[in-house]
Amino acid sequence: MKAITHTDFHFPGQTGRYVGKVRDVYFIDGKYIVLVATDRISAFDVVLPKGIPCKGQVLNQIASSFLDKTADIVPNWKIREIDPMATVGILCEPFKVEMVVRGYLAGHAWREYQAGKRTLCGEPLPEGMKENQKLPHPIITPTTKASEGHDEDISRDEIIASGLVSAEDYAQLEQYTLALFQRGQELAAERGLILMDTKYEFGKKDGKIYLMDEIHTPDSSRYIYAEGYEERLARGERQKQLSKEFVREWLMASGFQGKEGQQVPPMTEEVVSGITDRYIELYEHITGAPFIKHDDEDIERRIEDNINRFLAG
């Protein structure tokens, strides 16, 4: 299977192109934004050297599904999924923060806790907690949205004081974030999963706040299996998870955490294939539908043709 790690299209009315860690973003006529979910994969804010076949399709189609399932909570940017790897939507002005919400002590929060921190982004953390333990209530731990390099933890008060987001808008973002997280946890529970944490990005258009980008994908969220969770927690065992955290764990075990001078370990065919399998596994578990591979002979041409058809309208 072929991995798509780069696109460089030129569409009628195109005014710009932005290459993110995973997505290639095309701006059209000051009106539309086209997000192409490539097969690139990042960890510790570093894009890894090899793409993961089917990953872009998994991300795009999970996000598209959850945008539809949460549209009653907050307006979102999606107009239409126009290709298995691409979605077109409303062009918004993004807020310069990512709203990270956590229901469990895991990942970055656990690593900070292990280092002795008992406050994260202004949110207090109880003493004596275990890795993957449920928090007393969901907490929002925002990060700055860095165009390059590492995102940084930031508190609500710091965001408002610095003018990144107004107090009024931030209160609305908090409300939307907690409501979306609750819906995400409910949908995950229906599929035998626990949504431990996730992040949301928002923007504004004509004074109205919209949910942007991806939602509840394995790149932006941490899922574990509900069955056996309590038993594994009591025994201090690793949870059985379906998220990108397993990629981070593989990297850390190989001595890589994105720090200066560290080298990404070799990505063998076996490693790449295993990551593809995990992404497909999550897709099928979270959606309850079989994954249909769109492994066309010329995927780039298919994506370009589908976008052009939409724009021709």
C-alpha positions in Angstrom: 0.0 0.0 0.0 1.1 3.5 -0.8 1.4 6.2 1.8 0.6 9.8 0.7 3.0 12.1 2.6 2.9 15.2 0.3 0.5 17.1 -1.9 1.1 20.2 -4.0 -2.1 21.0 -5.8 -3.0 24.2 -7.6 -6.8 24.9 -7.7 -8.8 27.6 -9.4 -9.1 30.5 -6.9 -6.4 29.1 -4.6 -5.0 31.9 -2.5 -2.6 29.9 -0.3 -1.4 26.6 1.0 -0.3 25.5 4.5 1.5 22.3 5.4 0.8 21.2 8.9 2.3 18.2 10.7 -0.3 15.9 9.2 -2.6 17.9 7.0 -2.1 19.9 3.8 -4.4 22.9 3.9 -5.6 24.8 0.8 -7.3 28.2 0.9 -9.8 29.0 -1.8 -11.2 32.4 -2.7 -11.2 33.6 0.9 -14.2 31.4 1.3 -13.3 27.7 1.5 -10.7 25.7 3.3 -9.8 22.2 2.0 -8.1 19.9 4.4 -6.2 16.9 2.9 -5.4 14.4 5.6 -2.1 12.9 4.5 -0.5 9.7 5.8 2.2 11.6 7.7 2.5 10.8 11.3 3.9 13.0 14.1 4.9 12.4 17.7 6.4 14.8 20.2 5.7 17.5 17.6 8.1 15.8 15.2 7.0 14.5 11.8 8.3 10.9 11.5 10.3 10.0 8.4 7.8 7.5 7.0 4.1 7.7 6.2 1.4 5.3 7.5 -0.8 3.8 4.7 -4.5 4.4 5.3 -3.9 6.7 8.2 -5.1 9.8 6.4 -8.3 8.1 5.3 -8.9 6.9 8.9 -8.4 10.4 10.3 -10.5 12.1 7.7 -13.5 9.7 7.9 -13.5 9.5 11.7 -13.4 13.3 12.0 -16.1 13.7 9.4 -18.4 11.3 11.2 -17.9 13.0 14.6 -18.4 16.4 13.2 -21.8 15.2 12.0 -22.6 13.6 15.4 -21.7 16.8 17.4 -23.2 19.5 15.1 -26.1 20.0 17.5 -23.6 21.1 20.2 -21.6 23.7 18.3 -21.5 24.8 14.6 -18.5 23.3 12.8 -16.5 24.1 9.7 -17.4 21.1 7.6 -19.3 21.6 4.4 -18.7 18.2 2.8 -16.4 15.2 2.8 -15.3 15.2 -0.8 -12.8 12.4 -0.8 -11.8 9.6 1.6 -8.8 11.8 2.5 -10.2 15.3 2.1 -12.9 17.6 3.5 -14.0 21.0 2.4 -15.3 23.6 4.9 -15.8 27.2 6.0 -12.7 29.3 6.2 -12.5 30.6 9.8 -10.0 32.7 11.7 -8.5 30.2 14.2 -8.1 30.9 17.9 -4.4 30.6 18.8 -5.0 28.0 21.5 -5.9 24.3 21.5 -8.5 23.2 24.0 -7.1 20.0 25.6 -9.6 18.3 27.9 -8.7 15.4 30.2 -10.9 13.0 32.1 -8.0 10.7 33.2 -4.4 11.1 34.3 -2.5 9.9 31.3 0.1 10.8 28.7 1.6 14.3 29.1 -0.4 14.9 32.3 0.9 11.8 33.8 4.5 12.6 32.8 4.1 16.0 34.4 2.6 14.4 37.5 5.5 11.9 37.8 7.9 14.9 37.6 6.2 16.2 40.8 3.8 18.8 39.4 0.4 19.0 41.1 -1.0 21.8 39.1 -1.4 21.7 35.3 -2.4 24.8 33.4 -3.8 26.2 36.6 -5.8 23.0 37.4 -4.9 21.3 40.7 -4.3 17.5 40.6 -5.0 15.4 43.7 -2.1 13.6 45.5 -1.7 9.8 45.3 -3.0 9.2 41.9 -2.1 6.4 39.6 -1.4 6.5 35.9 -4.6 6.3 33.9 -6.8 6.9 37.0 -10.0 8.9 36.4 -9.8 12.5 37.5 -12.5 13.8 40.0 -13.9 15.8 37.0 -12.7 16.6 33.5 -10.2 19.4 33.4 -9.2 21.7 30.5 -5.5 22.1 30.0 -5.0 24.4 27.0 -1.9 24.7 24.9 -0.6 27.4 22.7 -0.9 26.6 19.0 2.6 26.6 17.7 3.1 26.8 13.9 6.5 25.2 14.4 8.1 23.3 17.3 6.4 22.4 20.6 3.0 23.6 21.8 3.2 24.9 25.4 0.9 24.5 28.3 -0.9 27.7 29.3 -3.6 28.5 31.8 -7.0 30.1 31.4 -5.8 33.3 33.2 -2.7 33.5 31.0 -4.7 33.2 27.8 -7.1 36.0 28.7 -4.4 38.2 30.2 -2.3 37.9 27.0 -5.2 38.7 24.8 -5.0 35.4 22.9 -8.8 34.9 23.5 -11.3 37.3 25.1 -12.8 36.4 28.5 -16.3 36.1 26.8 -15.0 33.9 24.0 -13.0 31.7 26.3 -16.0 31.0 28.5 -17.9 29.8 25.4 -14.9 27.7 24.3 -14.9 26.0 27.8 -18.6 25.3 27.6 -18.3 23.8 24.1 -15.2 21.8 25.0 -16.8 20.1 28.0 -20.0 19.4 26.1 -18.1 17.9 23.2 -16.0 15.8 25.5 -19.1 14.5 27.3 -20.6 13.5 23.9 -17.4 11.9 22.8 -17.2 9.8 26.0 -20.8 8.7 25.6 -20.2 7.6 22.0 -17.0 5.8 23.0 -18.8 4.0 25.8 -21.4 2.7 23.4 -18.5 1.0 21.5 -16.8 -0.4 24.7 -14.1 2.3 24.8 -13.1 5.0 27.1 -12.2 8.4 25.7 -9.6 9.5 28.2 -8.6 12.9 26.8 -8.7 14.8 23.5 -8.3 18.3 22.0 -10.4 20.7 20.1 -9.6 23.6 17.9 -12.0 26.5 17.3 -12.2 29.5 15.0 -14.5 32.5 14.3 -16.3 33.6 11.2 -18.5 36.7 11.1 -18.5 36.8 14.9 -19.6 33.2 15.3 -17.5 30.5 16.9 -17.0 27.2 14.9 -15.4 23.9 15.8 -12.5 23.4 13.4 -10.1 20.7 12.2 -10.4 17.1 13.4 -12.4 15.7 16.3 -12.1 12.5 18.3 -9.5 10.9 16.0 -6.6 8.7 17.3 -4.2 11.6 16.6 -6.2 14.1 18.8 -7.6 11.6 21.3 -6.6 8.8 23.7 -8.9 5.8 23.7 -8.6 2.7 25.8 -10.8 -0.4 26.1 -13.3 -0.2 28.9 -13.3 -4.0 29.5 -10.6 -4.8 32.1 -9.8 -1.2 32.8 -10.4 -1.4 36.5 -8.5 -4.6 36.9 -5.5 -3.4 35.0 -5.5 -0.1 37.0 -5.6 -2.0 40.3 -2.7 -4.2 39.2 -0.7 -1.3 37.8 -0.7 -2.8 34.3 -0.7 -0.9 31.0 -4.1 -0.2 29.6 -5.1 -1.7 26.3 -5.3 1.4 24.1 -6.3 2.5 20.7 -4.6 5.8 20.3 -1.3 7.3 19.0 0.1 6.9 22.5 1.4 3.5 21.5 3.6 5.3 18.9 4.9 7.6 21.6 5.7 4.6 23.9 7.6 2.9 21.1 9.6 6.0 20.5 10.3 6.5 24.2 11.4 2.9 24.5 13.9 3.6 21.7 15.2 6.7 23.5 13.4 9.3 21.4 11.2 12.1 22.9 11.7 14.8 20.3 14.6 16.4 22.2 17.5 18.0 20.4 20.1 15.5 19.3 17.8 12.5 19.5 17.3 10.3 16.5 14.1 8.7 15.4 14.5 4.9 15.5 14.3 3.0 12.3 10.7 2.6 11.0 10.8 -0.9 9.6 8.0 -2.3 7.3 6.8 -4.3 10.3 6.5 -1.1 12.5 4.7 0.8 9.7 2.3 -2.1 9.0 1.6 -2.5 12.7 0.7 1.2 13.0 -1.6 1.0 10.0 -3.4 -2.0 11.6 -3.9 -0.1 14.9 -5.4 2.9 13.1 -7.8 0.6 11.2 -8.7 -1.2 14.4 -9.6 2.1 16.1 -11.7 3.1 13.1 -13.7 -0.1 13.2 -14.2 0.0 16.9 -15.2 3.7 17.2 -17.4 3.8 14.2 -18.8 0.2 14.4 -18.3 0.0 10.6 -15.8 -2.0 8.5 -13.0 0.0 7.1 -13.0 0.1 3.3 -9.6 0.8 1.9 -9.6 3.3 -1.0 -6.2 2.2 -2.3 -6.5 3.6 -5.8 -3.6 3.4 -8.2 -3.2 7.2 -8.3 -4.5 8.5 -5.0 -3.2 12.0 -5.6 -5.1 12.3 -8.9 -8.3 11.0 -7.3 -8.0 13.6 -4.5 -7.3 16.4 -6.9 -10.1 15.4 -9.3 -12.7 15.3 -6.4 -11.7 18.7 -5.1 -11.9 20.2 -8.6 -15.3 18.7 -9.1 -16.5 20.3 -5.9 -15.1 23.7 -6.8 -16.6 23.5 -10.3 -19.8 23.0 -8.5 
